[in-house]
């Protein structure tokens, strides 16, 4: 089994932080995203984006981990967003087809801030 590495780059622009993710997001790598988001939440950041636009693959376990990352940030009071790309569009398309919802599920605790 080949392991595709994940790279998470943390960038701050003004008061907004970005977790820029590259690689594949699954159960194992999703935990890394959640850990980084939890560290930002503990640091008390005011705003953070989880940028998945450069992700090549995401599965449902990875998507749940992104939801947990978003929930941790929002619980700390941070305004958050998840920026998707082709891989997230493919996953959401498959999930919406399976669920009958045109939008598919959003990561946990999505509030639209």
C-alpha positions in Angstrom: 0.0 0.0 0.0 1.4 3.4 -1.0 1.0 6.2 1.4 0.4 9.7 -0.1 1.9 12.3 2.2 -0.2 15.3 3.3 1.3 18.8 3.6 -0.4 21.4 5.8 0.9 24.9 5.4 -0.2 27.5 7.9 -0.4 31.1 6.5 -1.6 34.2 8.3 -2.9 37.1 6.3 -3.8 40.0 8.5 -5.9 38.4 11.3 -7.1 35.5 9.2 -5.3 32.2 9.3 -5.3 29.6 6.6 -4.6 25.8 6.8 -3.6 25.1 3.2 -3.8 21.3 2.7 -2.2 19.3 -0.1 -2.3 15.6 -0.7 -5.0 13.1 0.3 -7.5 13.6 3.1 -8.6 10.4 4.8 -8.9 9.1 8.3 -5.2 9.2 9.0 -4.4 12.5 7.4 -7.7 14.1 8.6 -6.5 13.7 12.1 -3.5 15.9 11.2 -5.8 18.6 10.0 -7.9 18.3 13.2 -4.7 18.5 15.3 -3.5 21.7 13.6 -7.0 23.3 13.8 -7.1 22.4 17.5 -3.8 24.1 18.1 -5.1 27.3 16.4 -8.2 27.1 18.4 -6.2 26.9 21.7 -4.2 29.9 20.5 -7.4 31.9 20.2 -7.3 32.9 16.5 -10.2 35.1 15.4 -10.6 33.6 11.9 -9.4 30.6 10.0 -10.0 28.9 6.7 -9.4 25.3 5.9 -8.3 25.4 2.2 -8.7 22.0 0.5 -8.4 23.4 -3.1 -5.1 21.5 -3.6 -6.3 18.2 -2.2 -6.2 15.4 -4.7 -8.6 13.0 -2.8 -10.9 13.2 0.2 -13.1 10.4 1.6 -15.9 10.5 4.1 -13.6 9.8 7.1 -11.4 12.7 6.0 -14.5 14.9 5.5 -15.7 14.1 9.0 -12.2 15.1 10.3 -12.4 18.4 8.5 -15.8 18.9 10.1 -14.2 18.2 13.5 -11.5 20.7 12.7 -14.0 23.3 11.8 -16.1 22.6 14.9 -13.0 23.0 17.2 -12.3 26.4 15.6 -15.9 27.6 15.8 -16.1 26.4 19.5 -13.2 28.7 20.3 -15.1 31.6 18.7 -13.2 31.7 15.4 -15.0 32.6 12.2 -14.3 29.7 9.9 -14.8 28.5 6.3 -13.8 25.4 4.3 -12.6 26.1 0.8 -13.0 23.1 -1.5 -11.6 22.0 -4.8 -12.2 19.2 -7.4 -11.7 16.4 -4.8 -14.3 17.9 -2.4 -16.7 18.5 -5.3 -16.4 14.9 -6.3 -17.1 13.7 -2.8 -20.0 16.1 -2.3 -21.5 15.1 -5.7 -21.4 11.4 -4.7 -22.9 12.1 -1.3 -25.6 14.3 -2.7 -26.5 11.6 -5.2 -26.7 9.1 -2.4 -28.7 11.3 0.0 -30.9 13.0 -2.6 -29.7 16.4 -1.3 -28.5 18.8 -4.0 -25.8 20.2 -1.7 -24.7 17.1 0.2 -23.7 17.3 3.8 -21.5 20.1 5.2 -18.7 19.5 7.7 -20.0 19.3 11.2 -21.0 22.5 13.0 -21.0 24.5 9.8 -22.7 27.8 10.7 -22.0 29.8 7.6 -19.9 32.4 9.4 
